[in-house]
């Protein structure tokens, strides 16, 4: 349930990520404003962490595997290069 809440919060919050209203709080800002919204890199990585734990897989490898499936969801530059670059074995 917590993962669903985190993802829903990320999607609903994405509409305010770059256009934050001055009076941003639950009383003054609509849940759905009409601004564009959708899943972000935070959603993708949250699901990657869950997948790694549930399936007992390596966390880093799973983050790379899942992250590469969604290359345009808002990763920062350094993180994007890490996700999209070659997987380095220790």
MMTF fields as JSON, N, C-alpha, C and O atoms, coordinates in Angstrom:
{
  "mmtfVersion": "1.0.0",
  "mmtfProducer": "UNKNOWN",
  "numBonds": 359,
  "numAtoms": 360,
  "numGroups": 90,
  "numChains": 1,
  "numModels": 1,
  "chainsPerModel": [1],
  "groupsPerChain": [90],
  "chainIdList": ["A"],
  "bondAtomList": [4, 2, 8, 6, 12, 10, 16, 14, 20, 18, 24, 22, 28, 26, 32, 30, 36, 34, 40, 38, 44, 42, 48, 46, 52, 50, 56, 54, 60, 58, 64, 62, 68, 66, 72, 70, 76, 74, 80, 78, 84, 82, 88, 86, 92, 90, 96, 94, 100, 98, 104, 102, 108, 106, 112, 110, 116, 114, 120, 118, 124, 122, 128, 126, 132, 130, 136, 134, 140, 138, 144, 142, 148, 146, 152, 150, 156, 154, 160, 158, 164, 162, 168, 166, 172, 170, 176, 174, 180, 178, 184, 182, 188, 186, 192, 190, 196, 194, 200, 198, 204, 202, 208, 206, 212, 210, 216, 214, 220, 218, 224, 222, 228, 226, 232, 230, 236, 234, 240, 238, 244, 242, 248, 246, 252, 250, 256, 254, 260, 258, 264, 262, 268, 266, 272, 270, 276, 274, 280, 278, 284, 282, 288, 286, 292, 290, 296, 294, 300, 298, 304, 302, 308, 306, 312, 310, 316, 314, 320, 318, 324, 322, 328, 326, 332, 330, 336, 334, 340, 338, 344, 342, 348, 346, 352, 350, 356, 354],
  "bondOrderList": [1, 1, 1, 1, 1, 1, 1, 1, 1, 1, 1, 1, 1, 1, 1, 1, 1, 1, 1, 1, 1, 1, 1, 1, 1, 1, 1, 1, 1, 1, 1, 1, 1, 1, 1, 1, 1, 1, 1, 1, 1, 1, 1, 1, 1, 1, 1, 1, 1, 1, 1, 1, 1, 1, 1, 1, 1, 1, 1, 1, 1, 1, 1, 1, 1, 1, 1, 1, 1, 1, 1, 1, 1, 1, 1, 1, 1, 1, 1, 1, 1, 1, 1, 1, 1, 1, 1, 1, 1],
  "groupList": [{"groupName": "UNK", "atomNameList": ["N", "CA", "C", "O"], "elementList": ["N", "C", "C", "O"], "formalChargeList": [0, 0, 0, 0], "bondAtomList": [1, 0, 2, 1, 3, 2], "bondOrderList": [1, 1, 2], "singleLetterCode": "X", "chemCompType": "L-PEPTIDE LINKING"}],
  "groupTypeList": [0, 0, 0, 0, 0, 0, 0, 0, 0, 0, 0, 0, 0, 0, 0, 0, 0, 0, 0, 0, 0, 0, 0, 0, 0, 0, 0, 0, 0, 0, 0, 0, 0, 0, 0, 0, 0, 0, 0, 0, 0, 0, 0, 0, 0, 0, 0, 0, 0, 0, 0, 0, 0, 0, 0, 0, 0, 0, 0, 0, 0, 0, 0, 0, 0, 0, 0, 0, 0, 0, 0, 0, 0, 0, 0, 0, 0, 0, 0, 0, 0, 0, 0, 0, 0, 0, 0, 0, 0, 0],
  "groupIdList": [1, 2, 3, 4, 5, 6, 7, 8, 9, 10, 11, 12, 13, 14, 15, 16, 17, 18, 19, 20, 21, 22, 23, 24, 25, 26, 27, 28, 29, 30, 31, 32, 33, 34, 35, 36, 37, 38, 39, 40, 41, 42, 43, 44, 45, 46, 47, 48, 49, 50, 51, 52, 53, 54, 55, 56, 57, 58, 59, 60, 61, 62, 63, 64, 65, 66, 67, 68, 69, 70, 71, 72, 73, 74, 75, 76, 77, 78, 79, 80, 81, 82, 83, 84, 85, 86, 87, 88, 89, 90],
  "secStructList": [7, 2, 2, 2, 2, 2, 2, 2, 2, 2, 2, 2, 2, 2, 6, 6, 1, 1, 1, 7, 7, 6, 6, 7, 1, 6, 6, 6, 1, 7, 1, 1, 7, 1, 1, 7, 7, 7, 7, 7, 2, 2, 2, 2, 2, 2, 2, 2, 2, 2, 2, 2, 2, 2, 2, 6, 7, 7, 2, 2, 2, 2, 2, 2, 2, 2, 2, 2, 2, 7, 6, 6, 1, 7, 7, 7, 2, 2, 2, 2, 2, 2, 2, 2, 1, 7, 7, 7, 7, 7],
  "xCoordList": [0.82, 0.0, 0.87, 0.533, 1.977, 2.852, 3.434, 3.565, 3.787, 4.348, 3.298, 3.611, 2.061, 0.984, 0.81, 0.621, 0.875, 0.751, 1.895, 1.683, 3.112, 4.279, 4.15, 4.458, 3.697, 3.554, 2.44, 2.61, 1.305, 0.207, 0.644, 0.334, 1.362, 1.866, 2.828, 2.801, 3.68, 4.629, 3.891, 4.209, 2.914, 2.172, 1.385, 1.44, 0.656, -0.124, 0.772, 0.42, 1.914, 2.844, 3.605, 4.125, 3.674, 4.452, 3.916, 4.676, 2.636, 2.064, 2.575, 2.468, 3.126, 3.636, 5.16, 5.723, 5.834, 7.28, 8.027, 8.967, 7.624, 8.328, 7.469, 7.929, 6.237, 5.321, 4.652, 3.428, 5.454, 4.947, 4.19, 4.762, 2.909, 2.148, 2.688, 3.222, 2.554, 3.045, 2.318, 2.927, 1.043, 0.244, 0.035, -1.063, 1.083, 0.988, 0.763, 1.693, -0.45, -0.803, -2.141, -2.795, -2.541, -3.715, -5.006, -5.97, -5.061, -6.286, -6.389, -7.497, -5.26, -5.275, -4.964, -5.115, -4.536, -4.123, -4.966, -5.074, -5.56, -6.377, -5.528, -4.368, -6.124, -5.437, -5.073, -3.986, -5.978, -5.726, -5.994, -7.129, -4.95, -5.033, -5.314, -5.675, -5.154, -5.245, -3.882, -3.764, -2.833, -1.472, -1.057, -1.601, -0.103, 0.358, 0.932, 1.612, 0.643, 1.223, 1.385, 0.729, 2.258, 2.511, 3.58, 4.075, 3.933, 4.952, 6.31, 6.545, 7.198, 8.534, 9.604, 9.312, 10.833, 11.952, 11.797, 12.251, 11.163, 10.949, 10.025, 10.257, 8.983, 8.087, 8.849, 8.723, 9.63, 10.366, 11.34, 11.419, 12.075, 13.051, 12.373, 12.895, 11.233, 10.481, 10.066, 10.188, 9.574, 9.181, 10.389, 10.288, 11.524, 12.736, 13.183, 13.573, 13.131, 13.51, 12.563, 13.0, 11.26, 10.292, 10.565, 10.561, 10.8, 11.078, 12.296, 12.275, 13.349, 14.572, 14.301, 14.753, 13.573, 13.293, 12.351, 12.6, 11.28, 10.297, 10.893, 10.625, 11.704, 12.274, 13.642, 14.218, 14.161, 15.458, 16.609, 17.583, 16.495, 17.528, 18.466, 18.172, 19.579, 20.533, 19.879, 19.317, 19.961, 19.297, 19.844, 19.074, 21.15, 21.755, 21.413, 21.02, 21.561, 21.241, 19.766, 19.43, 18.897, 17.467, 17.149, 16.327, 17.791, 17.571, 17.989, 17.289, 19.109, 19.572, 18.611, 18.219, 18.227, 17.323, 15.999, 15.551, 15.382, 14.093, 14.269, 13.472, 15.294, 15.529, 15.725, 15.277, 16.388, 16.62, 15.331, 15.282, 14.302, 13.019, 12.265, 11.352, 12.652, 11.99, 13.039, 13.251, 13.699, 14.826, 14.429, 15.282, 13.179, 12.775, 11.79, 10.814, 12.048, 11.101, 11.641, 11.047, 12.757, 13.216, 14.435, 14.646, 15.244, 16.474, 17.375, 17.412, 18.099, 19.136, 20.274, 20.385, 21.11, 22.159, 23.099, 23.31, 23.663, 24.613, 23.922, 24.464, 22.733, 21.989, 21.605, 21.683, 21.195, 20.844, 22.037, 21.895, 23.196, 24.394, 24.732, 25.178, 24.526, 24.778, 23.79, 24.191, 22.517, 21.48, 21.712, 21.619, 22.007, 22.093, 23.464, 23.602, 24.482, 25.816, 25.924, 24.956, 27.093, 27.271, 27.205, 27.573, 26.733, 26.71, 28.121, 28.694, 28.664, 30.022, 29.957, 29.294, 30.637, 30.705, 31.809, 32.868, 31.571, 32.617, 33.826, 34.782],
  "yCoordList": [-1.196, 0.0, 1.269, 2.259, 1.226, 2.402, 2.73, 3.903, 1.699, 1.937, 2.598, 3.521, 2.13, 2.747, 4.214, 5.066, 4.51, 5.891, 6.763, 7.911, 6.223, 6.982, 7.286, 8.393, 6.305, 6.502, 7.493, 8.382, 7.351, 8.296, 9.715, 10.669, 9.851, 11.164, 11.749, 12.95, 10.903, 11.377, 11.854, 12.911, 11.085, 11.464, 12.745, 13.66, 12.826, 14.034, 15.239, 16.356, 15.032, 16.133, 16.594, 17.709, 15.736, 16.093, 17.34, 18.053, 17.61, 18.792, 20.091, 21.152, 20.018, 21.202, 21.22, 22.124, 20.246, 20.137, 21.39, 21.832, 21.952, 23.125, 24.385, 25.452, 24.271, 25.418, 25.444, 25.37, 25.547, 25.486, 26.769, 27.858, 26.64, 27.812, 28.342, 27.577, 29.631, 30.228, 29.663, 29.485, 29.384, 28.906, 27.389, 26.899, 26.661, 25.214, 24.529, 24.374, 24.133, 23.265, 22.606, 22.99, 21.653, 20.844, 21.643, 21.2, 22.805, 23.616, 24.523, 24.824, 24.968, 25.992, 25.504, 26.26, 24.261, 23.773, 22.552, 21.615, 22.562, 21.405, 20.162, 20.242, 19.014, 17.747, 17.556, 17.075, 17.931, 17.869, 19.256, 19.733, 19.904, 21.307, 21.507, 22.606, 20.47, 20.639, 20.781, 20.735, 20.957, 20.993, 19.574, 18.608, 19.435, 18.087, 17.359, 17.952, 16.072, 15.26, 13.832, 13.407, 13.109, 11.72, 11.154, 11.835, 9.906, 9.301, 9.92, 10.437, 9.858, 10.452, 9.416, 8.242, 9.872, 9.004, 8.438, 7.327, 9.189, 8.686, 7.472, 6.516, 7.512, 6.363, 5.155, 4.057, 5.348, 4.251, 3.62, 2.395, 4.44, 3.892, 3.267, 2.302, 3.79, 3.16, 1.751, 0.814, 1.605, 0.282, -0.637, -1.845, -0.068, -0.877, -1.42, -2.583, -0.593, -1.038, -2.143, -3.16, -1.932, -2.958, -4.271, -5.34, -4.192, -5.386, -6.132, -7.357, -5.397, -6.034, -6.765, -7.895, -6.133, -6.763, -7.955, -9.011, -7.794, -8.868, -10.081, -11.221, -9.829, -10.925, -11.382, -12.323, -10.723, -11.102, -10.866, -11.619, -9.818, -9.509, -8.425, -7.755, -8.26, -7.2, -5.84, -5.603, -4.96, -3.661, -2.815, -2.266, -2.708, -1.863, -2.377, -1.603, -3.679, -4.25, -4.044, -3.779, -4.169, -3.984, -2.529, -2.253, -1.598, -0.181, 0.129, 0.853, -0.406, -0.184, -0.833, -0.21, -2.085, -2.816, -2.077, -1.865, -1.693, -1.011, 0.402, 0.853, 1.097, 2.474, 2.602, 3.579, 1.633, 1.686, 1.54, 1.934, 0.985, 0.841, 2.173, 2.326, 3.123, 4.433, 5.539, 6.222, 5.731, 6.668, 8.147, 8.994, 8.469, 9.881, 10.29, 10.989, 9.855, 10.167, 11.193, 11.395, 11.847, 12.962, 12.723, 13.445, 11.736, 11.526, 12.754, 13.43, 13.033, 14.052, 13.568, 12.371, 14.477, 14.156, 13.042, 12.108, 13.114, 12.1, 10.758, 9.721, 10.771, 9.533, 8.927, 7.711, 9.76, 9.277, 8.584, 7.505, 9.202, 8.594, 7.272, 6.337, 7.182, 5.937, 4.853, 3.723, 5.196, 4.219, 3.754, 2.561, 4.675, 4.35, 3.832, 3.272, 4.016, 3.541, 2.033, 1.375, 1.484, 0.041, -0.367, 0.402, -1.581, -2.111, -2.585, -3.416, -2.058, -2.417, -3.511, -3.362, -4.59, -5.678, -5.375, -4.877, -5.675, -5.411, -6.306, -6.209],
  "zCoordList": [0.0, 0.0, 0.0, -0.648, 0.726, 0.796, -0.566, -0.918, -1.344, -2.678, -3.567, -4.32, -3.481, -4.274, -3.893, -4.762, -2.592, -2.133, -2.615, -3.005, -2.591, -3.063, -4.551, -4.993, -5.317, -6.76, -7.057, -7.892, -6.385, -6.592, -6.225, -6.939, -5.111, -4.707, -5.724, -5.993, -6.292, -7.306, -8.552, -9.096, -9.002, -10.207, -9.972, -10.794, -8.866, -8.589, -8.339, -8.717, -7.715, -7.453, -8.676, -8.705, -9.698, -10.89, -11.588, -12.243, -11.458, -12.095, -11.477, -12.093, -10.271, -9.581, -9.483, -8.864, -10.079, -9.908, -10.379, -9.718, -11.494, -12.028, -12.015, -12.421, -11.557, -11.494, -10.127, -10.023, -9.094, -7.719, -7.359, -7.398, -7.01, -6.563, -5.236, -4.432, -5.007, -3.762, -2.543, -1.487, -2.677, -1.546, -1.597, -1.333, -1.934, -2.088, -0.74, 0.051, -0.497, 0.619, 0.29, -0.679, 1.058, 0.732, 0.689, 0.065, 1.329, 1.319, 0.105, -0.34, -0.444, -1.484, -2.89, -3.85, -3.029, -4.331, -4.691, -3.9, -5.88, -6.26, -6.462, -6.866, -6.176, -6.362, -7.825, -8.143, -8.708, -10.149, -10.707, -10.681, -11.214, -11.618, -13.095, -13.514, -13.881, -15.326, -15.968, -17.193, -15.14, -15.664, -16.05, -15.516, -16.969, -17.327, -16.115, -15.278, -16.044, -14.978, -15.469, -16.421, -14.814, -15.173, -14.267, -13.368, -14.507, -13.661, -13.963, -15.056, -12.978, -13.115, -12.804, -12.573, -12.805, -12.447, -11.042, -10.769, -10.153, -8.798, -8.792, -8.052, -9.614, -9.741, -10.263, -9.72, -11.299, -11.927, -10.932, -10.837, -10.195, -9.259, -8.036, -7.477, -7.615, -6.527, -6.925, -6.137, -8.155, -8.644, -8.821, -8.608, -9.209, -9.346, -7.996, -7.894, -6.965, -5.62, -5.15, -4.611, -5.361, -4.97, -5.709, -5.098, -7.0, -7.813, -7.277, -7.155, -6.961, -6.45, -5.141, -4.957, -4.238, -2.949, -3.086, -2.505, -3.843, -3.99, -4.694, -4.316, -5.721, -6.505, -6.002, -6.546, -4.973, -4.417, -5.377, -5.39, -6.18, -7.176, -6.663, -5.673, -7.334, -7.016, -7.273, -8.342, -6.29, -6.389, -7.532, -8.32, -7.627, -8.664, -10.057, -10.931, -10.261, -11.57, -11.926, -13.08, -10.93, -11.178, -11.498, -12.372, -10.801, -11.108, -12.537, -13.245, -12.962, -14.332, -15.318, -16.305, -15.057, -15.95, -16.128, -17.254, -15.034, -15.097, -15.639, -16.462, -15.191, -15.632, -17.128, -17.728, -17.741, -19.187, -19.988, -21.153, -19.386, -20.078, -20.164, -20.975, -19.326, -19.261, -19.307, -18.305, -20.449, -20.523, -20.46, -20.192, -20.696, -20.789, -19.701, -19.972, -18.474, -17.405, -16.416, -15.357, -16.743, -15.922, -15.066, -14.092, -15.393, -14.623, -14.719, -15.747, -13.64, -13.689, -14.579, -14.846, -15.034, -15.998, -15.592, -16.366, -14.41, -13.967, -13.781, -14.163, -13.198, -12.99, -14.338, -14.516, -15.281, -16.624, -17.282, -17.857, -17.195, -17.797, -17.126, -17.791, -15.811, -15.099, -15.546, -15.825, -15.614, -16.009, -17.454, -17.743, -18.341, -19.767, -20.195, -21.283, -19.344, -19.681, -19.531, -19.15, -19.827, -19.678, -18.208, -17.321, -17.968, -16.606, -16.262, -16.967, -15.194, -14.774, -13.722, -12.696, -13.981, -13.013, -12.015, -12.396, -10.716, -9.698, -9.872, -9.103]
}
